[in-house]
Amino acid sequence: MAARKVAIITGGASGMGLATAISLSAAGWKVHILDLNKSAGAEATRQNPDLIFTQTDVNSYKCLSSAFDRIFISEGRLDFVFANAGILGLDNFYDKADSLPPPEPRQLSIDINLKAVVTTSYLARQYFLASDNPCQDPVIVITASIASFV
C-alpha cells in the first residue's frame, strides 16, 4: 500500500484553507494545518479529527521552519503546500497623516501576504528536495487576494 500523501496548509484553520484541508483529508491525504488562530485550529480539528493543527506564526521564519521540520521528520515526506495565510490590512495608505513627518507605515499586510508566502514557498521547495524518495510531482499553491493591496 502506498504511503499517504502529506499536505501543509498555512491559514488552514478557516476559509479556503480549511475547505482545501477537508477535501484533501477526505481523499485520503494526511493534512497539517498551520494557523496563528489557536481557537480556530482547535475548532477545525474538533470538527475534522483527521486534520492536524499546529499554531504557527508565518511571519516568523523560526516558527514556520520549525513547523515544517517537525512535520517532515514525523511524516518523512511532503507532497503539497498551500501558502494560504493572509490578512486584510486595515490602514489606508492614501490617508493624510495627522502630522509631519508621518508615522512609519504599518507593513504587516506586506509581511504576511508577500514575505511569508515567499518564505513558505522556499521552505516547501527545500523539503521537497530533502526527501529520500522525492515526490513525483510535489505542488505549491499560492493564494492571492485583493486584500493584499496596500
N, C-alpha and C positions, 0 to 999 in steps of 0.2 A: 504494500500500500504506500502510495506517495505521501510525503510529509505535507502537512497543511501549509498553505501559503500564509505569509505573515505580512500584515499591513500596519503602518503607523499613520495616524491622522492627527495633525495639530488642529486645535479648535474643534476637537471631535466630540465634545460633550453636548452640543446643541446644533440646531440648524442643519445645513448641508453636510457638515462633518459627521454629525450623528446619523443622519439618513444614510450616508455612504457606509458608515461603520455597520449599521444594522443590515444593510444589503449584502455587504461582504461576509459578515458573520453568517447570515442565512445561507450563503453559498458555500459555507464550509471553511472560510478563512479564519485565522487567528488574528484578532484585531485589537490593537493597542490604541487607545485614545489619550491624547495629551492635551491638557487644558489647564488654564490658570484657575478656573472656577471650580473649586472643590465641591460645592453643593450640587452643581450641575453634573459633575462627573459621578458623584455618588448616586444621584437620581438616574442617570443614564445606565449605570451598571446594575442598579436595583431593578430597573425595568427590562434590562437585557443582560442577564448574568454571564453570557459568553464574552462580553466586552471586558477589556482590562484597562482600568483607568490609572493614569499617573499624573498627579498635579505637576504641571510644568510651566515655567515662565519662558516662553520662546524668545523673549528679549534678553535672556541671559544665556550666553554661549555655554557656560559651565553647566547650568541646569539642563539645557536642551541636549548637549552632548552626553551628559550623564544618563539621561533617559534613553537615548539611542543605544548607548553602550550596554546598559542593563538589559534592554530588550534583545539586543543582538547576542549577548552572552547567554541569555536564557533560551532563546529560540534557535540560535545557530544559523539563521538566515533572515533575509529581508527582501521582500518581493515588490512592495508597493508603498509609496509615501505620498500622502495628500497634504501639501502645505496649504492649510485652510484657515489657520488662525488669522484673525483680522479685527480691527477696531474702527469705530467711527470717530474721527477727530471732531470735537465739538467747537474748537476755536475757529473763528472766521479770520482767515489770513488777510482778508481785504479790509477789515475794520480799522478805523483810525485809532491810533494809540492815544491814551489819555495824556501822555507826556512824552517829551523827548529827552534823552534818547529813549526809544521804545523798549519795552521789556524783551528779553530774549524769547523768540518764538518757541512754542511747545512743538516738539518733533516726535512725540510718541507714535503718531499715526505712521510716520516715515519709518520709525524704528520697528514697528510691528508689521506693517503692510508691505514693506520693502526689504529692510535689512534682515528681519527674521526669516523671510521667505528665502532669501539668498543663503542664509546660514542653514536652514532646513534642507535646501537642495544640495548644498555642499556636503552636509553630513550624510544624506541619503546616498549620494554617489560614492562616498568613501566606504560606507558599509556594504553597498552593492559589490564594490570591488574587493572587499576584505573576505568575502565568502570563499570557503574552500571549494565549494561547488557553485560557482556564480550562477545566479538565476538566469534562465534563458532570456527572458525579456522583462527585466525589472522596469518599473514605471514610477515616474514622478509626475504628479498632477498639481498644478498651482491654481489657486483661486484668485481672481482679481475682482475688485469691486469699485463701483462709483464712489463708495465711502472713502476710498484711499486718496482721492484728490484733495490737495491742500487748498 
